[in-house]
Amino acid sequence: NAGVTQTPKFRVLKTGQSMTLLCAQDMNHEYMYWYRQDPGMGLRLIHYSVGEGTTAKGEVPDGYNVSRLKKQNFLLGLESAAPSQTSVYFCATRSRGIEGNTIYFGEGSWLTVV
Amino acid sequence: GQNIDQPTEMTATEGAIVQINCTYQTSGFNGLFWYQQHAGEAPTFLSYNVLDGLEEKGRFSSFLSRSKGYSYLLLKELQMKDSASYLCAVRDPGDSSYKLIFGSGTRLLVRP
């Protein structure tokens, strides 16, 4: 998945700790998304952004915050981690133009909250 | 509301053909996608349908009927490496975000 990089790839947090996941893309894409994936539940949209400086809530936004200060970066924050936030997190990007039918995924970030 | 349904699991034999169905009810529609996801990896794009009919791409084909809210992914000449989860996703134009709404995925096991 060249072009979309997620850091960190693995992280273990204690309940109540905070952390930030970084998604960086070098494809100059306008749209960026954060999904979480849990067993048997597919991918669920947490937050998304349609451009620099804009963010919006997705399907499961509670407990998360996001920021898109630079076009190439989309940050996902957990202010006070809970065990229910143990999941695999995927960032995705797409362009606005005709080639925007293709969505590019990062390789995922595995987060465990104990 | 948004609802996308797929079978949870399917099993097929190497060399055979398998059809994975997807039905959807969403507030908006701007195309249907199929993704393949191997365990521990990110989803990878397989197909995109926005008009009714069949799209063929090598061993994989995807069909869409918008009036029925129905799609299927057809995999021919199954190989062991096709064992993976297959995700159906509908693009909802919504507030111009064109976000993808995913089904829960179908886990396909290909046996020798």
Chai-1 contact restraints between the chains, C-beta under 6 A:
chainA,res_idxA,chainB,res_idxB,connection_type,confidence,min_distance_angstrom,max_distance_angstrom,comment,restraint_id
A,N1,B,A42,contact,1.0,0.0,6.0,A-B,restraint_1
A,M41,B,S104,contact,1.0,0.0,6.0,A-B,restraint_2
A,G42,B,F102,contact,1.0,0.0,6.0,A-B,restraint_3
A,G42,B,G103,contact,1.0,0.0,6.0,A-B,restraint_4
A,G42,B,S104,contact,1.0,0.0,6.0,A-B,restraint_5
A,G42,B,G105,contact,1.0,0.0,6.0,A-B,restraint_6
A,L43,B,F102,contact,1.0,0.0,6.0,A-B,restraint_7
A,L45,B,K99,contact,1.0,0.0,6.0,A-B,restraint_8
A,Y48,B,S97,contact,1.0,0.0,6.0,A-B,restraint_9
A,Y48,B,K99,contact,1.0,0.0,6.0,A-B,restraint_10
A,V50,B,S97,contact,1.0,0.0,6.0,A-B,restraint_11
A,N101,B,Y48,contact,1.0,0.0,6.0,A-B,restraint_12
A,F105,B,A42,contact,1.0,0.0,6.0,A-B,restraint_13
A,F105,B,P43,contact,1.0,0.0,6.0,A-B,restraint_14
A,E107,B,A42,contact,1.0,0.0,6.0,A-B,restraint_15
A,G108,B,A42,contact,1.0,0.0,6.0,A-B,restraint_16
